Amino acid sequence: METYTSFASVYDAFMDNVPYEEWGVYLRGLLSEYGAADGLVLDLGCGTGTMTEILAGYGYDMIGVDNAEEMLELAMEKKEKSGQDILYLLQDMREFELYGTVRAVVSICDSINYITEAEDLKRVFSLVNNYLDPGGVFIFDLNTEYKYKEILGDRTIAENREECSFIWDNYYYEEEKINEYDLSLFIRCTEEKDLYRKYKEIHYQKAYTLEEIKHFIERAGMEFVAAYDAFTRKPPAQESERLYVIAREHGKEKGRI
């Protein structure tokens, strides 16, 4: 499971086309609909804390967990600026620990796809179940195999900005269901404005079928509730690029590690 290093410093700049506020409205609607209109919420794989801040703004008591120190440093800067009372923890989502249970767990921006081993994903789901209140809800998104094969696979994406640029090469390995992201970053030097430093990062994400996800949810002791084509209430379709999945705590002893 790769973490963001050099990319952390420019992550928000390259993600400025993502309508986080709209995503936040959708996520809040799901939380309310499935019984978590308020309370303590864990943002698992919170990154730079953009969605954590949005949910805190809705009145949720937020905890953010991420294993990338550089990303959490940016999240802390946002927290200081906003004044939100958010607890950030530097932890791997495959072995995170909390001080108690939470009303809901959310995980968005394909954090789940970064778990490339089935046993690791089962463990993540079991940990989520262990830390949910009775009847608590788990809401997460994930990229589909269709997106990796038909949209991203074997495609190069490039973007040029004044402060930073990137070349993003994608390779989809159908047998393993793994998408490899090769990132070449060119970040402007703060001390010499005419110079750019080059950085290389490689990330891997795995495609899971909805049936596999349902199986892992049930193995963890949770109950599968629903799956939607992202940002709608429509069922997943063959050409869905991103899914939102809702699960509920149900019988912790069944999935206890």
Helices and strands as residue ranges (DSSP letters): G 6-10, H 11-14, H 20-33, E 40-44, H 50-57, E 61-66, H 69-82, E 87-90, E 102-107, G 112-114, H 118-131, E 132-143, H 145-146, I 147-152, E 156-160, E 164-173, E 178-188, E 196-206, H 210-219, E 222-229, E 242-249, H 252-255
